[in-house]
């Protein structure tokens, strides 16, 4: 029995094409650039550049200092999250270079393009992510 074109199994697509990877690379590089700009804002806010309270009345100075401490703590926390986000995006760039980007690390199947456009550093498909949370 000879196989016709219709009877031959289609090859399993186990990675995104170079064109798709180039699209994702551009998206990720833009997100890294934006995140680094935001990080600069948090670092400036944390360092207190331009927030001199030397001319504030003594009555309000204590309240202002308390608010500054809270604001610095919040900025520090947000900067930490942003730093982790940048690291995840940079890891995604490495996966693009290795041509393993967009492959679910549990199932080995391709993560949908829609998910990768929304969460470009994703390493799990939605189903895998939900199953992981159940454990």
N, CA, C and O of each residue as an XYZ file, in Angstrom:
540
protein
N       0.846     -1.176      0.000
C       0.000      0.000      0.000
C       0.891      1.238      0.000
O       1.776      1.368      0.846
N       0.668      2.112     -0.909
C       1.453      3.330     -0.980
C       0.710      4.454     -0.295
O      -0.513      4.565     -0.369
N       1.482      5.275      0.366
C       0.884      6.410      1.060
C       0.669      7.554      0.083
O       1.570      7.940     -0.661
N      -0.515      8.071      0.102
C      -0.775      9.275     -0.680
C      -0.510     10.471      0.220
O      -0.296     10.320      1.423
N      -0.526     11.618     -0.350
C      -0.265     12.835      0.430
C      -1.274     12.961      1.564
O      -0.918     13.387      2.662
N      -2.538     12.592      1.310
C      -3.557     12.722      2.339
C      -3.318     11.767      3.500
O      -3.678     12.079      4.635
N      -2.718     10.613      3.238
C      -2.526      9.613      4.282
C      -1.255      9.819      5.101
O      -1.108      9.231      6.172
N      -0.352     10.633      4.614
C       0.892     10.843      5.352
C       0.615     11.726      6.565
O      -0.078     12.739      6.468
N       1.162     11.328      7.691
C       0.981     12.186      8.864
C       1.710     13.507      8.673
O       2.818     13.554      8.138
N       1.075     14.561      9.115
C       1.683     15.881      9.021
C       2.773     15.989     10.089
O       2.603     15.497     11.205
N       3.872     16.624      9.752
C       4.931     16.767     10.749
C       4.442     17.630     11.918
O       3.715     18.606     11.732
N       4.854     17.251     13.097
C       4.480     18.005     14.284
C       5.335     19.266     14.332
O       6.562     19.216     14.235
N       4.657     20.388     14.484
C       5.376     21.652     14.584
C       5.827     21.778     16.036
O       5.010     21.942     16.943
N       7.129     21.697     16.238
C       7.618     21.718     17.606
C       8.344     23.009     17.972
O       8.913     23.118     19.058
N       8.325     23.978     17.074
C       8.882     25.288     17.392
C       8.285     26.324     16.442
O       7.722     25.996     15.399
N       8.429     27.575     16.840
C       7.955     28.659     15.976
C       8.970     28.923     14.868
O      10.165     28.678     15.028
N       8.471     29.427     13.747
C       9.332     29.739     12.603
C      10.265     30.898     12.961
O      10.031     31.629     13.924
N      11.305     31.047     12.181
C      12.241     32.153     12.405
C      11.542     33.505     12.285
O      11.890     34.450     12.992
N      10.558     33.597     11.390
C       9.812     34.852     11.236
C       9.006     35.156     12.509
O       8.974     36.294     12.977
N       8.355     34.115     13.063
C       7.604     34.304     14.308
C       8.544     34.698     15.442
O       8.234     35.587     16.234
N       9.689     34.035     15.515
C      10.658     34.340     16.573
C      11.166     35.772     16.448
O      11.385     36.441     17.458
N      11.354     36.246     15.226
C      11.792     37.631     15.014
C      10.730     38.615     15.507
O      11.050     39.646     16.097
N       9.460     38.280     15.255
C       8.354     39.132     15.733
C       8.358     39.189     17.261
O       8.241     40.265     17.847
N       8.493     38.025     17.901
C       8.493     37.976     19.361
C       9.732     38.678     19.931
O       9.657     39.321     20.978
N      10.851     38.554     19.249
C      12.074     39.211     19.710
C      11.888     40.727     19.735
O      12.263     41.388     20.704
N      11.309     41.270     18.671
C      11.060     42.719     18.611
C      10.112     43.148     19.730
O      10.326     44.178     20.369
N       9.075     42.364     19.961
C       8.110     42.663     21.026
C       8.799     42.663     22.391
O       8.589     43.567     23.199
N       9.612     41.656     22.639
C      10.284     41.532     23.934
C      11.307     42.643     24.124
O      11.413     43.203     25.215
N      12.055     42.967     23.088
C      13.033     44.045     23.196
C      12.353     45.376     23.520
O      12.885     46.172     24.293
N      11.184     45.617     22.935
C      10.420     46.844     23.232
C       9.957     46.842     24.689
O      10.021     47.870     25.363
N       9.491     45.691     25.172
C       9.030     45.593     26.555
C      10.191     45.779     27.536
O      10.017     46.385     28.593
N      11.365     45.263     27.191
C      12.536     45.456     28.052
C      12.904     46.936     28.106
O      13.200     47.469     29.174
N      12.883     47.586     26.962
C      13.199     49.021     26.901
C      12.220     49.820     27.768
O      12.634     50.687     28.538
N      10.923     49.525     27.642
C       9.908     50.218     28.438
C      10.097     49.945     29.926
O       9.975     50.852     30.750
N      10.394     48.701     30.265
C      10.562     48.326     31.669
C      11.790     49.011     32.269
O      11.765     49.424     33.428
N      12.851     49.130     31.496
C      14.061     49.799     31.998
C      13.811     51.288     32.227
O      14.349     51.873     33.167
N      12.996     51.898     31.368
C      12.632     53.309     31.572
C      11.817     53.455     32.858
O      12.036     54.383     33.636
N      10.884     52.539     33.073
C      10.082     52.574     34.293
C      10.960     52.347     35.518
O      10.743     52.958     36.564
N      11.947     51.472     35.388
C      12.865     51.204     36.497
C      13.623     52.466     36.883
O      13.836     52.724     38.068
N      14.028     53.252     35.897
C      14.722     54.506     36.178
C      13.828     55.445     36.996
O      14.300     56.120     37.911
N      12.553     55.481     36.664
C      11.609     56.333     37.391
C      11.513     55.877     38.850
O      11.541     56.704     39.762
N      11.401     54.571     39.070
C      11.320     54.054     40.439
C      12.607     54.340     41.204
O      12.563     54.699     42.381
N      13.739     54.185     40.549
C      15.006     54.429     41.224
C      15.164     55.902     41.579
O      15.674     56.232     42.650
N      14.730     56.784     40.690
C      14.784     58.213     40.994
C      13.849     58.547     42.153
O      14.203     59.324     43.040
N      12.667     57.963     42.143
C      11.717     58.206     43.227
C      12.250     57.648     44.538
O      12.066     58.256     45.593
N      12.909     56.495     44.481
C      13.459     55.876     45.686
C      14.599     56.700     46.259
O      14.722     56.844     47.476
N      15.431     57.237     45.380
C      16.574     58.018     45.856
C      16.152     59.398     46.351
O      16.932     60.088     47.007
N      14.921     59.803     46.041
C      14.397     61.069     46.554
C      14.854     62.287     45.778
O      14.796     63.401     46.298
N      15.303     62.106     44.562
C      15.744     63.237     43.749
C      14.572     64.192     43.556
O      13.513     63.791     43.073
N      14.758     65.447     43.931
C      13.731     66.463     43.732
C      12.648     66.471     44.785
O      11.649     67.173     44.627
N      12.811     65.706     45.865
C      11.794     65.663     46.927
C      12.317     66.279     48.212
O      12.176     65.695     49.287
N      12.912     67.439     48.110
C      13.471     68.104     49.268
C      12.354     68.688     50.116
O      11.480     69.392     49.611
N      12.391     68.389     51.420
C      11.363     68.899     52.335
C      11.959     69.870     53.334
O      11.359     70.110     54.382
N      13.126     70.437     53.042
C      13.808     71.312     53.996
C      13.002     72.577     54.297
O      13.182     73.175     55.358
N      12.133     72.989     53.402
C      11.353     74.205     53.637
C       9.936     73.891     54.113
O       9.100     74.793     54.163
N       9.644     72.646     54.460
C       8.319     72.274     54.927
C       8.183     72.672     56.390
O       9.131     72.549     57.165
N       7.027     73.136     56.752
C       6.780     73.524     58.135
C       6.978     72.327     59.054
O       6.623     71.209     58.679
N       7.541     72.530     60.262
C       7.828     71.412     61.171
C       6.611     70.554     61.493
O       6.752     69.347     61.687
N       5.438     71.138     61.553
C       4.228     70.377     61.877
C       3.961     69.304     60.837
O       3.557     68.191     61.176
N       4.182     69.630     59.586
C       3.895     68.693     58.508
C       5.103     67.826     58.140
O       4.973     66.852     57.399
N       6.261     68.185     58.657
C       7.481     67.483     58.274
C       7.435     66.016     58.695
O       7.828     65.145     57.920
N       6.961     65.729     59.909
C       6.898     64.344     60.372
C       5.949     63.518     59.516
O       6.260     62.377     59.176
N       4.794     64.078     59.162
C       3.860     63.352     58.294
C       4.475     63.130     56.922
O       4.332     62.056     56.338
N       5.152     64.132     56.415
C       5.779     64.018     55.091
C       6.861     62.937     55.103
O       6.969     62.156     54.157
N       7.660     62.891     56.171
C       8.709     61.875     56.263
C       8.106     60.469     56.321
O       8.638     59.535     55.722
N       7.003     60.328     57.037
C       6.321     59.032     57.102
C       5.821     58.605     55.740
O       5.953     57.441     55.364
N       5.249     59.535     54.997
C       4.776     59.239     53.642
C       5.932     58.892     52.720
O       5.803     58.028     51.852
N       7.062     59.564     52.907
C       8.226     59.278     52.071
C       8.739     57.866     52.313
O       9.134     57.174     51.375
N       8.732     57.438     53.581
C       9.193     56.084     53.897
C       8.277     55.065     53.230
O       8.753     54.107     52.621
N       6.961     55.266     53.341
C       6.020     54.350     52.700
C       6.193     54.353     51.187
O       6.177     53.302     50.546
N       6.356     55.542     50.627
C       6.517     55.653     49.191
C       7.812     54.967     48.737
O       7.834     54.285     47.713
N       8.876     55.154     49.503
C      10.150     54.512     49.149
C      10.031     52.999     49.233
O      10.562     52.285     48.383
N       9.335     52.507     50.255
C       9.148     51.058     50.382
C       8.349     50.514     49.204
O       8.685     49.470     48.646
N       7.295     51.225     48.832
C       6.466     50.801     47.700
C       7.277     50.845     46.397
O       7.212     49.918     45.590
N       8.029     51.913     46.201
C       8.856     52.021     44.998
C       9.906     50.920     44.954
O      10.200     50.368     43.893
N      10.465     50.610     46.109
C      11.460     49.543     46.175
C      10.831     48.196     45.813
O      11.427     47.402     45.084
N       9.633     47.947     46.324
C       8.929     46.704     46.023
C       8.590     46.620     44.535
O       8.779     45.578     43.908
N       8.093     47.713     43.980
C       7.759     47.742     42.556
C       9.008     47.592     41.691
O       8.974     46.917     40.662
N      10.096     48.209     42.101
C      11.352     48.079     41.357
C      11.829     46.629     41.383
O      12.353     46.135     40.385
N      11.651     45.941     42.516
C      12.019     44.533     42.607
C      11.218     43.675     41.652
O      11.762     42.793     40.987
N       9.925     43.935     41.585
C       9.063     43.196     40.647
C       9.463     43.472     39.202
O       9.504     42.567     38.369
N       9.755     44.732     38.924
C      10.151     45.122     37.569
C      11.484     44.481     37.187
O      11.684     44.075     36.043
N      12.386     44.397     38.151
C      13.678     43.760     37.913
C      13.491     42.278     37.568
O      14.151     41.754     36.671
N      12.602     41.621     38.277
C      12.309     40.208     37.995
C      11.682     40.064     36.600
O      12.012     39.138     35.860
N      10.777     40.987     36.250
C      10.129     40.985     34.939
C      11.165     41.129     33.828
O      11.112     40.414     32.827
N      12.108     42.055     34.004
C      13.166     42.268     33.009
C      14.009     41.001     32.868
O      14.354     40.600     31.757
N      14.337     40.377     33.994
C      15.128     39.144     33.950
C      14.375     38.043     33.197
O      14.976     37.295     32.426
N      13.063     37.945     33.421
C      12.258     36.947     32.699
C      12.207     37.238     31.202
O      12.258     36.318     30.385
N      12.106     38.511     30.846
C      12.106     38.882     29.429
C      13.460     38.575     28.791
O      13.522     38.101     27.656
N      14.530     38.841     29.513
C      15.859     38.539     28.983
C      16.052     37.030     28.816
O      16.699     36.585     27.868
N      15.490     36.244     29.741
C      15.548     34.785     29.601
C      14.761     34.342     28.364
O      15.142     33.385     27.689
N      13.666     35.042     28.074
C      12.887     34.727     26.870
C      13.710     35.004     25.612
O      13.620     34.258     24.637
N      14.512     36.072     25.627
C      15.388     36.352     24.484
C      16.405     35.223     24.280
O      16.727     34.869     23.145
N      16.899     34.672     25.367
C      17.830     33.538     25.260
C      17.122     32.347     24.622
O      17.687     31.666     23.766
N      15.879     32.099     25.043
C      15.111     30.985     24.453
C      14.866     31.231     22.964
O      14.852     30.286     22.175
N      14.675     32.491     22.578
C      14.513     32.797     21.144
C      15.795     32.444     20.400
O      15.748     31.818     19.341
N      16.924     32.838     20.942
C      18.206     32.531     20.299
C      18.424     31.020     20.205
O      19.004     30.529     19.237
N      17.955     30.287     21.220
C      18.096     28.823     21.221
C      16.997     28.131     20.419
O      17.002     26.911     20.253
N      16.054     28.934     19.925
C      14.895     28.437     19.159
C      14.009     27.499     19.980
O      13.383     26.588     19.438
N      13.965     27.735     21.295
C      13.080     26.969     22.175
C      11.966     27.856     22.724
O      11.178     27.418     23.562
N      11.899     29.097     22.256
C      10.886     30.041     22.740
C       9.497     29.574     22.337
O       9.283     29.105     21.219
N       8.550     29.710     23.273
C       7.156     29.396     22.982
C       6.804     27.930     23.151
O       5.705     27.510     22.789
N       7.721     27.147     23.697
C       7.451     25.731     23.924
C       7.152     25.542     25.397
O       7.953     25.911     26.257
N       5.994     24.965     25.682
C       5.577     24.708     27.056
C       6.605     23.798     27.724
O       6.929     22.731     27.201
N       7.117     24.219     28.879
C       8.186     23.459     29.526
C       7.700     22.164     30.170
O       8.519     21.330     30.559
N       6.389     21.979     30.292
C       5.848     20.735     30.844
C       5.414     19.786     29.741
O       5.802     18.618     29.735
N       4.610     20.282     28.807
C       4.041     19.406     27.775
C       4.884     19.327     26.513
O       4.774     18.359     25.761
N       5.720     20.323     26.267
C       6.501     20.357     25.036
C       5.720     20.858     23.838
O       6.250     20.907     22.727
N       4.470     21.231     24.049
C       3.646     21.766     22.965
C       3.869     23.267     22.838
O       4.376     23.917     23.752
N       3.478     23.802     21.681
C       3.618     25.238     21.472
C       2.602     26.013     22.301
O       1.431     25.642     22.386
N       3.070     27.083     22.903
C       2.194     28.014     23.607
C       1.558     28.892     22.535
O       2.221     29.274     21.571
N       0.292     29.209     22.697
C      -0.407     29.990     21.662
C       0.247     31.359     21.466
O       0.764     31.961     22.407
N       0.211     31.824     20.237
C       0.778     33.136     19.914
C       0.066     34.237     20.694
O       0.691     35.206     21.126
N      -1.233     34.083     20.868
C      -2.002     35.095     21.596
C      -1.474     35.240     23.013
O      -1.296     36.355     23.504
N      -1.222     34.112     23.672
C      -0.697     34.155     25.049
C       0.691     34.789     25.065
O       0.996     35.598     25.941
N       1.519     34.427     24.111
C       2.883     34.958     24.083
C       2.897     36.454     23.786
O       3.802     37.162     24.228
N       1.920     36.935     23.052
C       1.855     38.382     22.792
C       1.452     39.129     24.070
O       1.879     40.261     24.296
N       0.638     38.492     24.892
C       0.193     39.118     26.145
C       1.244     38.937     27.240
O       1.558     39.879     27.968
N       1.784     37.723     27.353
C       2.781     37.383     28.372
C       4.009     36.828     27.635
O       4.191     35.613     27.573
N       4.843     37.702     27.081
C       5.919     37.228     26.214
C       6.991     36.389     26.914
O       7.784     35.726     26.246
N       7.024     36.410     28.231
C       8.010     35.611     28.950
C       7.439     34.281     29.447
O       8.088     33.569     30.213
N       6.226     33.952     29.008
C       5.559     32.727     29.462
C       6.348     31.484     29.069
O       6.919     31.404     27.981
N       6.363     30.515     29.985
C       6.986     29.224     29.697
C       5.968     28.096     29.799
O       6.292     26.926     29.593
N       4.722     28.471     30.122
C       3.648     27.494     30.243
C       2.435     27.957     29.457
O       2.132     29.149     29.409
N       1.738     27.003     28.837
C       0.458     27.296     28.209
C      -0.559     27.512     29.333
O      -0.284     27.178     30.486
N      -1.702     28.053     29.016
C      -2.712     28.342     30.024
C      -3.117     27.066     30.771
O      -3.212     27.079     31.998
N      -3.355     25.966     30.048
C      -3.753     24.715     30.691
C      -2.677     24.215     31.654
O      -2.989     23.787     32.765
N      -1.434     24.266     31.240
C      -0.334     23.833     32.107
C      -0.249     24.721     33.343
O      -0.009     24.233     34.447
N      -0.444     26.017     33.157
C      -0.394     26.960     34.271
C      -1.499     26.665     35.275
O      -1.265     26.668     36.483
N      -2.706     26.408     34.770
C      -3.823     26.094     35.660
C      -3.587     24.776     36.398
O      -3.867     24.677     37.592
N      -3.078     23.774     35.701
C      -2.788     22.493     36.333
C      -1.693     22.620     37.383
O      -1.732     21.951     38.415
N      -0.718     23.480     37.115
C       0.368     23.691     38.070
C      -0.155     24.324     39.353
O       0.299     23.979     40.445
N      -1.109     25.249     39.230
C      -1.669     25.917     40.402
C      -2.500     24.952     41.252
O      -2.595     25.124     42.467
N      -3.094     23.949     40.626
C      -3.917     22.981     41.355
C      -3.083     22.091     42.266
O      -3.581     21.578     43.268
N      -1.821     21.912     41.917
C      -0.955     21.007     42.688
C      -0.564     21.562     44.015
O       0.161     20.911     44.768
